[in-house]
Amino acid sequence: MADDDLATLAPAAGARTPHADRPAGGAGAPHPDPGAAAPAPDGLPATGRWLPRIVIAGLVLAALNLRPAITSLGALLEEVRDGLGMSGTVAGLLTSVPALCFAAFGIAAPRLARRFGPAAVVCAGMVAIAAGVAVRPFAGGTGGFLAASALALAGIAVSNVLMPVVIKSWFADRVGSMTGLYSMALALGTSLAAALTVPMTGALGGSWQTGLAVWAVLAVVAVLPWLVVARQRAGAGRPAADGPARTSGNPVRITSSPTAWALAVFFGLQATAAYITMGWMPQIFRDAGVSAGTAGVLLAVTMVMGVPLSFVLPRLASRMRHQGPLAVLLGLCGLAGYAGLWLAPAAGAWAWALLMGISNCAFPLALTMIGMRATSSAGVVKLSAFVQSVGYLISIPGPLLVGTLYQHSGGWGLPIALMAGLMVPQIAVGVLAGRDRRIEDET
């Protein structure tokens, strides 16, 4: 089955360039209203107005579920270690597992999408998240906990990769606004899990097992809209081989695209910065004399900054021909934040937390550029899988290296210098990735 079959996710998923409102291959007209009815491929009945709205609901609910499995565990990690008798080494491994699973399982998403359809794969991803999150606290022992966590992370990984193609397929003329909605929901889910897991655990009786398992309920809710979309597409069938999904006879060779490599490195470096921030910023503040409670609030402020900015930034980026200036601006905010953490971590703590929150919005910028650097849904899903898999592999050593430098140097000078040093190539590859190019033209 050809890669272009990925375009059958949406009733009107024909490829179209971002610079024209006319769809390629004879597909129907664009939909300025995301709730408007989408015309079906030739020979299939038109889809009702309700289905795109269900896709939007599914997009938001899926995004809300893509981080709580991780951040809820971080909030209760000490209790989990005590309850399972987990060593410090295994606990350190556990914090590195998400990036490793994102890289390993994300690369399989395009093949699964070609075989079963993206909507069905996202639906299965939500089921995997629900099952993994519900089972892992009661799996018995560290091995069972890790296996169930890997199941949930596999569901997150394939959904991570396929969200950009869902947006490209259904809302090709609104990539910026829909990516902003998705990114905002993802940031909101991250923040809610970090903020609510501990108080919910107390309210539910104080058991860490219940505090972790309760997030499975949100994933179960997310299954429902994707089940509707997947069944709708299965009932409609696939377009004929000469239908609108066939827009190019030449396969995209993603590894020969300079833009794909630049975007992958940009994604990896921003993920490195984000994981270092989430894992180590509170400790930096605590070592500077800030109380533990205040350090936690400062991290929450950094994460919450992503909620409004993740909605605004993709809309702005989609209106620009070159997104490089945004990559530069975010990188400069990061450099300023690192400088503050080095010079006066306690005196300007709130300012540094805000600057780091702005800098971390390189993530929604990367997602937006994934949707803009390919002309078709098939190209987007290949680019998304490549960028996220390579990027998450790049991000794995960063937090571990920061911890090693901190332990051996006895201070934060060298770790902060490393963080600032990594921001420079992030800016450079962000400028390269932001150029107005398409991977199909390069390959």
N, C-alpha and C positions, 0 to 999 in steps of 0.2 A: 504494500500500500504506500502510495507516495506521500511525501511530507505535506503536500497541499491539501490532503484530506483533513488536516487539522482545522481547516477553515470551516468545516461543517459544524463546529460548535454552535454558531449562530445561524439563524435562518437566512441572513444576508451577509455571509462572511467573505464575500469576494474581496480580493486584494485591492487596495487603493492607495495611491500615494498621498502623503500628508499634505501636498500642495494643491490638490484638486478635489473638488466635490463630486466628480464623476467617478463611480466605481469602475474598476477594470473588469473585463470579461463579461460585460452585459448584466451585471448584478443590479439590484434595485437601487433607488435613490437613497442618499444618506438620511439619517434621522436626527435633526437638530434637537428634538425632544427625546430624552432617553426613555420616556414612557411611550413613545409612539410605536405603532405596529411595525414590525419588521417584515418586509416581503420575503417570501420563501423562494428557494431555488425553483427552476423551471420544473413544472409537473407536480409540485407539491402545494397544498393549500396554504394560504397566508396565515401567519401566526397572530393570535389576538393581542390586544394592547396590554394584557396582563403579564405576558411572559417576560418582556424586558424589565418590568418592575420587580418580578421575582428574582431575576438575575441580579439586579441592584441589591435587593435584600440579601441574597446569597453571598454577594461580594462583601458586603459589610460584615455579615455574621462570620464568614470565613476569616476575614482579617482580624476580627476580635479574638479568634481562637489560635492565631499563629505564634503567640508568645506566652500566654499564661502557663503552659506546661513547663516553661523554662523559669520565668520570673517567680512563680509561686513556689517552686523548689528552692530558689535562692533565698526566699524569705524564711523558709523553715529548714535550711540546710543543717544547722546545728542539731535540731531535733531529729532529723532523719539520720544523721551520723550516729547519734546516741542510740536511737531505736534499732538500727541495723548493725551496730558495732562496726561501722565503716571506718577504715583507716584514713588518715589525712591524705595519703597518696591516692587512694581510690576516690576520695572526695574531690581532689584536684583533677583526676581523670574525668569525673562526672561533669565538671564545669567545662571541659573541652569537648565532650561528646556532641553537643548540639551542632557546632560548626562542622565536625567530622561527618555527622549524619546528613546534614544539609548538602554537603559536597557529594557524598556517596550515593544517596538516594535521589537527589535532584537530577543527576545525569540520566536517570531512567525515565524521567517524566515524558520526554518527547515520544519515546517508543511506546509507553503505555497509552499516551494520548492518541497515537496513530491506531493502536489496536482497539481501544475501547471508547474513544472520544474524550475530550478534555472535561466535559461536565461530569461524566461518570467517574473519572479519575479523581476530580476534586471531591465528589461525593464520597468515594471510598477513602480519601484522605481525611475527611471529617470523621468518618466511622473509626478509622485507625486512631485518630487523636482521642476520641471519646473512650475507646476501649483501652488504650494505653494509659491514659490518665486515671481511669477508674480502677484498673487492675493493679498498677504498680505499687500502691501503698500496701496492698494485701498479698503481693506475690510471694512473700516469704523469702527473706534473705537478700543479700546484695545482688546476686546473680539475677534473680527474678526481677528485682527493681530495675536493674540496668536493661534487661531485655524488654520489659514493658515500656520503659522510657524510650528505647530505640524504636518501638512500634509507633508511639506517638510522634516522635521526631521524623519518622519516615513519612507519615501523613502530612506533617508540616512542610517537609522538603518538597514533595511533589506539588503541593498547593502553592508554595512560594513561587515555583517556576511557572505554573500555569495561570496565575492571576494576571500577569501582563497580556497573555494571549486571550483571556476572557475579555479584558478591556478592549483590546485591539479588534476582536471579532465582533463584539456587540456595539461598541461605541467608538468606531475608528475616527470620527470627527470630533470626539470629546475625550481624547486620551489624557490631556492634562487634568481636566476637572474630575474625571472618574479615577485617575491615579491618585489625585489628591484626596478624594473620598476614601479610597482604599487605604492609603497611607495614614490618614487621620484615624481611621478605625483601628488600624494595627497599633499605632502609638497609644490609643486609648486603652486597648486591651492589655498592652504591656504595663501601662501605669496602674490600671485597676487591679491587676493581679498582684503587683508589687505592694500596693497600698492596702488592699483588702484581705489578703490571705491570712495575716496574723490575727486581725480582729474577728474575722469569720471563724477561724479555728477556735478562738476563745468562746464565741457565741454558740458553737456547735458542740461544746463539751471539752475542748482542749486537746483533742486527739489530732496529732499531725497527719494521721492517715485520712481522717475525714476532711481536714483542711486542704489536702492535696486533691482528694477524689472529687470534691464538690465541683471543681472546674470542668468535670466531664459533662455536667448538665448543659453548659453553654455549647459544647461541641455537639451534643445530641440535637439541640435546637438548630444548629447550623446544617445538619444533614438534610432537614426537611425541604428547603428550597432547592437544593442541588438534586435531590431525588426527583422533584417535579421536572426540572430542566432536563435531566438525563433521560427520564422516561419520555418526555416530549420529543427529544431528538431521536431516541430509539424508534418511536412510533412513526416519525416522519421519514426515516431512512436517510441514505446518503445520496447526494446528487450523482448524476451520471459522470462518467470519466471525462466527457467533453463539456461538463457544466461549468458554472462560474467559479468553482473552486480551483479549476485548472488555469493558472495564470502564467506559469513559467515551466518550460521543459527542462531547465537546467537546475540541478540541485545546488543549494547553498553550501559551499565549503567553508564552514564557519572558522576553521583554524587558519585560513589564509587571509582573513580580514584584519587589517591593522586596527580598525575601529573597534572590532569585537575584543581584541586583546587589550586595547587601552581601557575599554569599559570594564573588562574583567579585573584588571589591576586596580582601577579606581574603586570598584565595588569591594575588592578585597581589603584595600587600605582603609576605606571608610568603616568596614566591618571591624577591622582591627582596632581602630580608634574607639568605636562604640563599645566593644567588649572590654577594652581596657578601662574605659570610663565607668561602665557598670560594675566591673569587678574590683577596681582599685581606688576610685575617686573618694569614697567614704573614708578609706584608710588614710589617704593623704591628708584629709581634713582632720581626722582624729589624731594623727601624729603631730599636727600643728597646734593641738590644744583645743580643737572644737569638740564639743560633747558628742557622744554616740548618737543621741536622738537628733541633734541638729544636723549631723553629717548625713543621717538617713533622709531628713527633710530636704537637704541640699541636692541629694541624688534624685529625689522625687521631682524637685523643681526642674532639674536637667531633663528628665524624661517627659515631664508634662509639657515642656516647651515644644516638643515634637507634635503635639495634638493640633494646635492652630497652624503652625508653620507647615506641617505636612499637608494641610489642605490648600494653603495659599501657594506654596513654592511650585508644585507641579503645574498649576494653572499659569503661573508666570513663565515657567520654563517652556511650556508648549507654545507660547506666543513669540518665543525668540528663535531666530534661525541658528544662533550659536549659544549653547548653554555654558560655554567656558567661563564667562564672567561670573556666573553664579558659583561655579566650582571654586574660583579664586576667592570670592567673598566669604564663602563658608570656611575655606581653608585659613584665611586670615583671622577669622573669629576663633578658630581652633588654636592658632599660634598665639593669639593674644591671651586666650584662656590658659594655655600652658605657661606662658611667661608669668602670668599672675600667680599660678600655683607654685612656681619656683621662687618668685620674689616675695610674695606676701600672701600665703595661702589662707591664713585666718582673717587678716584685716579686710580683704576684698572677696571673701568667700562667696557671697551672693552674686557678685558680678561675674566671677569665674564660672559659677554654676550656670548662669544665663548664657554666657559665651559658649560653653561646651554644649549646651542644649541646642543652640543655633548651629554649631558646627556639625552636630550629629544628624542634622537634616540633609546631609549628603546622601542618606539612604533613599528618601523619596525622590531626590534628584536623579539618582542612578536608575530607579525604577522607571521614571518618566523617559529617560534617554533610551532605555531598552525598547519601549514602545515606539520611539521616534526614529530609531536607527535601522528599522526594517520596514519594508513596504507591504508585507503580507503577514497573515496570522501564522503561517508556517515558518516564516523567517523570524518572527518574534519569539515563538516558542523555542526554536533552536538557539537563538541568541540568549534568551532568558536562561535556558539550561546551562549553556556554556559559561555565561558571565557569573551566575550564582555558584555553580560547582567549582570553577576555578577560583572565584573570589573567596569562597568560604575556606578552601584549602589554604589560600594565602593568609587568611586571618588566624589560623590555628596557633602558630608559634608566638604571636605578639603578647597575649596576656601571660603566657608561661615565661617568656623572656623578661617581661617587666618584673614578675615575681622573683625570678632568679637574681636580677640586678639589685632589687631592693634588699633581698636577703644577704647578698654578699657585700654590698656597699654600705649597708646600714643606714641609708637615707634615700631621699627621693630625687637627688640631683641627676644621677645617671638615668633612672627610668623616665623622668620628665624630658631629659634631653633626647632620649630615644623617641618618645611620643612626638615631640616637636620635629625631630628629623624625619620621621615618616610622613608628616604632614606636607613636606615640600614635594616629594614625588606624587603624593595624592593630588596636589594642585596641578602639577604638570600633566599627568595623565587625564585629569578631569578636563583640561583645556583641549587635549587631543580628542577625547571621547565626545566632547560637546560640539565638534565641527558638524556642519550640515551635510552629512553623508549617509548613505545606506549600504548595508553589508552586501546586498545583492549587486550593487554597482562595483564593489571591490573584489567580488569573488567570481 
